[in-house]
Amino acid sequence: MSVHLCFHSTLCFLPKDLSLALRYKTAEFGFQFSDFGYNQMDTDALRLFVLAADKLNISAAGRELGLAPAVSSARLAKLERTIGADLLHRSTRKVSLSLEGAEFLPYAREILAQQDAAMAALGQGSAEVKGTLRFTAPSTFAQLYIAPILPKFQDQHPRVKLDLRLSDASFDLIEGSFDLALRNMELEDSNLKGRKLANDTRILCAAPEYLSQRGQPATPEGLASHCLVSFKNTSIRPLISSDGQPGVFDPQNSLRCMVIDDGLSQKIATMSGAGISINSVWSVRNELAEGSLVQVLPGWRLREQTGLWLVYPKANVLSPKVRVFMEFLLKEIDGGIARLD
């Protein structure tokens, strides 16, 4: 059996789920995306579009691909005619994504990822991993465990450009065109796939000075008389004791609740005596060891099966840049995160 790939000029293969998703989106936004136009899509033009969307500069994107400005503009115009929509708004002063361009961008990235993965599977294409990798992770974890090892990754893969969004806000992977994300959660979203990086045991902590003034609660019910520090709209969180007794952490039922939307700021406020907060063990292991934080209700923990997951959209074939970054994080971070068993 022979296999023929013709990725160099046209798109000849896509997984069924991606194909259907792309057709659905184009129909939803009124793209004139005929079967002929779809099958004849120029992936070189797609690569130019993705670069132009990242840089918001068509000429700069073209230069990176070795194209003159006039050629770049002509290729993008042809791509827009093929799909029947304006992907970029152009003016004499700036370039911006259109609504249709923003919706089309993650699918364009996926097509290119499929191409790169297919060529790599056949041992073709560049042996050097390259491209822009969009990655998002919680800010506190990133500051402690990811930022310090980024120079090592860059030394190993100098042609991979990292585009990082490090925030406790949760970004949508598809809408944000992210290749990979780190999430602390239970992996329940059927649209995502992932690999578990570590457990994420969560406990209650407070500063010794706070507890000396207010006292150490003996049961979860005792939390109601304390000041609790939490994220906005934190719901009742189930607790479980070492012998299986149930309990709850309910910020809304406390004496006072301080709302802080950043994990690191929560920890700093807790260390300064603001009250009791929920913390992942990996985020407070140093503070617990040095005594600037103390575990509250040491026989209890949050009753959640959360973990630290590296996740990516289900339809995605792992491109070389995503694969090497994921393996790098798994190797460098594994074993470096404290766990409470």
C-alpha positions as CSV (number, residue, x, y, z in Angstrom):
1,M,0.0,0.0,0.0
2,S,1.4,3.4,-0.9
3,V,0.6,6.7,0.8
4,H,0.7,10.0,-1.1
5,L,0.9,13.3,0.8
6,C,0.8,16.6,-1.0
7,F,1.1,19.1,1.9
8,H,3.6,21.4,0.2
9,S,0.9,23.2,-1.9
10,T,-2.5,22.0,-0.9
11,L,-4.3,20.4,2.0
12,C,-5.0,16.8,1.2
13,F,-5.7,15.3,4.6
14,L,-7.5,16.2,7.8
15,P,-8.9,14.0,10.6
16,K,-12.7,13.7,10.2
17,D,-13.5,15.5,13.5
18,L,-11.4,18.5,12.5
19,S,-12.8,18.6,9.0
20,L,-16.4,18.6,10.3
21,A,-15.5,21.2,13.0
22,L,-13.9,23.5,10.4
23,R,-16.9,23.1,8.0
24,Y,-19.3,23.8,10.8
25,K,-17.5,27.0,11.8
26,T,-17.1,28.3,8.3
27,A,-20.8,27.7,7.7
28,E,-21.7,29.4,11.0
29,F,-19.9,32.6,10.0
30,G,-21.0,32.5,6.4
31,F,-17.7,31.5,4.8
32,Q,-18.1,30.5,1.1
33,F,-16.1,27.3,1.8
34,S,-16.9,24.8,-1.1
35,D,-15.5,21.3,-1.1
36,F,-13.2,22.4,-4.0
37,G,-12.0,25.5,-2.2
38,Y,-11.4,23.5,1.0
39,N,-9.4,20.8,-0.7
40,Q,-7.3,23.3,-2.6
41,M,-6.4,25.4,0.3
42,D,-2.8,26.6,0.2
43,T,-1.1,25.7,3.4
44,D,1.7,28.1,2.7
45,A,-0.9,30.8,2.7
46,L,-2.3,29.5,5.9
47,R,1.2,29.6,7.5
48,L,1.5,33.2,6.3
49,F,-1.9,34.1,7.8
50,V,-1.0,32.6,11.2
51,L,2.3,34.5,11.3
52,A,0.5,37.7,10.2
53,A,-2.1,37.2,12.9
54,D,0.6,36.7,15.5
55,K,2.7,39.7,14.4
56,L,-0.2,41.9,13.2
57,N,2.2,42.8,10.4
58,I,1.8,41.2,6.9
59,S,5.2,42.4,5.6
60,A,7.1,41.1,8.7
61,A,5.3,37.7,8.4
62,G,6.2,37.5,4.7
63,R,9.8,38.4,5.4
64,E,10.0,35.5,7.9
65,L,8.9,33.2,5.0
66,G,11.1,34.8,2.4
67,L,8.3,36.6,0.6
68,A,8.2,40.2,-0.7
69,P,5.5,42.4,0.7
70,A,3.5,42.4,-2.5
71,V,3.6,38.6,-2.8
72,S,2.5,38.3,0.9
73,S,-0.5,40.6,0.3
74,A,-1.5,38.8,-2.8
75,R,-1.3,35.3,-1.1
76,L,-3.5,36.5,1.8
77,A,-6.0,38.0,-0.6
78,K,-6.2,34.8,-2.5
79,L,-6.8,32.8,0.7
80,E,-9.6,35.2,1.7
81,R,-11.2,34.8,-1.8
82,T,-10.9,31.0,-1.4
83,I,-12.9,31.0,1.9
84,G,-15.1,34.0,1.1
85,A,-14.2,36.1,4.2
86,D,-11.9,38.9,5.2
87,L,-9.5,37.5,7.7
88,L,-7.5,40.6,8.4
89,H,-8.5,44.3,8.5
90,R,-5.8,46.4,6.8
91,S,-5.2,50.2,7.0
92,T,-2.3,52.4,6.3
93,R,-1.5,52.4,10.1
94,K,-2.2,48.9,11.3
95,V,-3.4,45.3,10.7
96,S,-6.0,43.6,13.0
97,L,-7.9,40.3,13.0
98,S,-11.4,40.4,11.8
99,L,-14.1,38.5,13.7
100,E,-14.0,35.8,11.1
101,G,-10.2,35.8,11.2
102,A,-10.2,35.2,15.0
103,E,-12.6,32.3,14.6
104,F,-10.6,30.8,11.7
105,L,-7.2,31.2,13.4
106,P,-7.3,28.1,15.7
107,Y,-8.3,25.9,12.8
108,A,-5.6,27.3,10.6
109,R,-3.1,26.4,13.4
110,E,-4.5,22.9,13.7
111,I,-4.2,22.3,9.9
112,L,-0.5,23.3,10.1
113,A,0.0,21.2,13.2
114,Q,-1.5,18.2,11.3
115,Q,0.9,18.9,8.4
116,D,4.0,19.1,10.6
117,A,3.0,16.0,12.5
118,A,2.4,14.0,9.3
119,M,5.7,15.0,7.8
120,A,7.5,14.2,11.0
121,A,5.9,10.8,11.1
122,L,7.4,10.0,7.7
123,G,10.8,11.4,8.8
124,Q,10.4,14.4,6.5
125,G,10.6,18.1,7.2
126,S,13.0,20.0,9.4
127,A,14.8,17.9,12.0
128,E,15.0,21.1,14.2
129,V,11.8,21.8,16.2
130,K,10.6,25.3,15.5
131,G,7.5,27.6,15.6
132,T,5.5,29.6,18.1
133,L,4.1,27.7,21.0
134,R,1.2,29.3,22.9
135,F,1.0,28.1,26.5
136,T,-1.1,29.1,29.5
137,A,-0.6,28.2,33.1
138,P,-1.6,29.5,36.6
139,S,0.7,32.4,37.6
140,T,1.7,31.0,41.0
141,F,2.8,27.7,39.7
142,A,4.5,29.3,36.7
143,Q,6.5,31.6,38.9
144,L,7.7,28.7,41.2
145,Y,8.2,25.9,38.7
146,I,8.1,27.0,35.1
147,A,9.8,30.4,34.8
148,P,13.1,29.2,36.4
149,I,13.5,26.4,33.8
150,L,12.6,28.3,30.6
151,P,16.2,29.2,29.8
152,K,17.1,25.6,29.8
153,F,14.3,24.8,27.3
154,Q,15.4,27.7,25.1
155,D,19.0,26.4,25.1
156,Q,17.7,23.0,23.9
157,H,15.2,24.4,21.3
158,P,16.3,27.8,20.3
159,R,13.9,28.0,17.3
160,V,10.8,27.5,19.4
161,K,9.3,30.9,20.4
162,L,7.3,30.7,23.6
163,D,4.1,32.8,23.8
164,L,3.1,32.5,27.5
165,R,-0.1,33.6,29.2
166,L,0.5,33.1,33.0
167,S,-2.6,34.0,34.9
168,D,-5.0,32.6,37.4
169,A,-7.7,33.5,34.9
170,S,-8.8,30.5,32.9
171,F,-8.4,30.9,29.1
172,D,-10.4,28.9,26.6
173,L,-7.9,26.8,24.7
174,I,-9.8,26.9,21.4
175,E,-10.8,30.5,21.4
176,G,-7.4,31.6,22.6
177,S,-5.6,29.4,20.0
178,F,-3.5,27.8,22.7
179,D,-1.4,24.8,21.9
180,L,-1.1,23.6,25.5
181,A,-2.3,24.6,29.0
182,L,-1.5,23.6,32.6
183,R,-4.7,23.3,34.6
184,N,-5.2,22.3,38.2
185,M,-8.5,20.5,38.0
186,E,-10.4,17.2,37.5
187,L,-10.1,16.5,33.8
188,E,-13.8,16.2,32.9
189,D,-14.0,18.2,29.7
190,S,-14.5,15.7,26.9
191,N,-13.0,18.2,24.4
192,L,-9.6,18.0,26.1
193,K,-6.9,15.5,26.3
194,G,-4.0,15.6,28.7
195,R,-1.2,14.1,30.7
196,K,-1.1,14.3,34.5
197,L,1.9,16.1,35.8
198,A,1.3,15.6,39.6
199,N,-1.4,15.4,42.3
200,D,-2.7,18.6,43.7
201,T,-3.5,18.1,47.3
202,R,-5.0,21.2,49.0
203,I,-5.0,22.1,52.6
204,L,-5.9,25.0,54.9
205,C,-3.2,27.3,56.1
206,A,-2.7,30.4,58.3
207,A,0.1,32.4,59.8
208,P,1.3,31.4,63.3
209,E,0.6,35.0,64.6
210,Y,-3.0,34.8,63.3
211,L,-3.6,31.5,65.1
212,S,-2.0,32.8,68.3
213,Q,-4.5,35.6,68.4
214,R,-7.6,33.9,67.1
215,G,-7.0,30.3,68.1
216,Q,-6.7,27.1,66.1
217,P,-10.1,25.7,65.1
218,A,-10.6,22.1,66.2
219,T,-13.3,21.2,63.7
220,P,-14.5,22.5,60.3
221,E,-17.5,24.1,62.0
222,G,-15.0,26.3,63.9
223,L,-14.0,28.0,60.7
224,A,-17.2,30.1,60.8
225,S,-15.7,32.2,63.5
226,H,-12.5,32.9,61.5
227,C,-11.5,35.3,58.7
228,L,-11.2,33.3,55.5
229,V,-9.3,34.3,52.4
230,S,-10.6,33.0,49.0
231,F,-11.2,33.6,45.3
232,K,-14.4,35.4,44.3
233,N,-17.6,33.3,44.4
234,T,-15.8,30.4,46.0
235,S,-18.5,27.8,46.6
236,I,-18.7,25.5,49.6
237,R,-15.7,23.1,49.4
238,P,-16.0,19.6,50.8
239,L,-13.4,18.5,53.4
240,I,-12.6,15.0,54.6
241,S,-10.7,13.9,57.7
242,S,-8.0,11.3,57.8
243,D,-10.6,8.9,59.2
244,G,-13.2,9.7,56.6
245,Q,-15.3,12.3,58.5
246,P,-17.0,14.9,56.2
247,G,-16.8,18.6,56.6
248,V,-17.0,21.9,54.6
249,F,-15.1,25.1,54.0
250,D,-17.6,27.8,53.4
251,P,-16.2,31.3,53.0
252,Q,-19.7,32.9,52.8
253,N,-20.5,31.6,56.3
254,S,-17.4,33.0,57.9
255,L,-16.9,35.9,60.3
256,R,-15.3,37.8,57.4
257,C,-14.2,36.8,53.9
258,M,-11.4,38.5,52.0
259,V,-11.6,38.0,48.2
260,I,-8.3,38.0,46.3
261,D,-8.2,36.8,42.7
262,D,-4.5,35.9,42.6
263,G,-3.1,32.8,44.2
264,L,0.3,34.3,45.1
265,S,-1.4,37.4,46.6
266,Q,-3.6,35.1,48.7
267,K,-0.6,33.4,50.1
268,I,1.2,36.6,50.9
269,A,-1.9,38.0,52.6
270,T,-2.3,34.8,54.6
271,M,1.3,35.0,55.7
272,S,0.7,38.5,56.8
273,G,-2.2,37.4,59.1
274,A,-5.2,38.1,57.0
275,G,-6.8,34.8,57.9
276,I,-7.2,31.1,56.7
277,S,-6.9,30.2,53.1
278,I,-6.9,27.1,50.8
279,N,-3.5,26.3,49.4
280,S,-2.0,23.6,47.2
281,V,0.8,21.8,49.0
282,W,3.2,22.5,46.1
283,S,2.6,26.3,46.6
284,V,3.3,26.4,50.4
285,R,5.8,23.7,51.0
286,N,8.7,26.1,51.7
287,E,6.6,28.3,54.0
288,L,5.4,25.2,55.9
289,A,9.0,24.1,56.3
290,E,10.2,27.4,57.6
291,G,7.2,28.0,59.8
292,S,5.8,31.2,58.2
293,L,2.6,29.2,57.5
294,V,1.0,26.5,59.6
295,Q,-1.5,23.9,58.5
296,V,-5.0,24.5,59.9
297,L,-7.0,21.4,60.8
298,P,-4.0,19.2,60.1
299,G,-6.2,16.1,60.1
300,W,-8.3,17.4,57.2
301,R,-7.8,18.1,53.5
302,L,-10.1,19.1,50.6
303,R,-12.1,16.3,49.3
304,E,-11.3,16.8,45.6
305,Q,-9.6,14.6,43.1
306,T,-7.8,17.5,41.4
307,G,-4.4,17.2,39.7
308,L,-2.0,19.2,37.7
309,W,-2.7,18.4,34.0
310,L,-1.0,19.4,30.8
311,V,-4.0,19.6,28.4
312,Y,-4.6,20.3,24.8
313,P,-7.7,20.3,22.5
314,K,-8.9,16.8,21.7
315,A,-8.7,17.2,18.0
316,N,-5.1,18.2,18.0
317,V,-2.3,16.0,16.8
318,L,0.7,16.8,19.0
319,S,3.0,18.9,16.8
320,P,6.8,18.5,17.5
321,K,7.0,21.8,19.3
322,V,4.1,20.8,21.7
323,R,5.5,17.3,22.2
324,V,9.0,18.5,23.2
325,F,7.7,21.2,25.5
326,M,5.4,18.7,27.2
327,E,8.1,16.1,27.7
328,F,10.5,18.8,29.0
329,L,8.0,19.9,31.6
330,L,7.2,16.3,32.7
331,K,10.9,15.6,33.0
332,E,12.0,18.8,34.8
333,I,9.1,19.2,37.2
334,D,8.2,15.6,38.0
335,G,9.4,14.9,41.5
336,G,10.0,18.5,42.3
337,I,6.4,19.1,43.7
338,A,5.7,18.4,47.3
339,R,2.8,16.0,48.0
340,L,0.9,15.4,51.2
341,D,-0.2,11.8,51.4
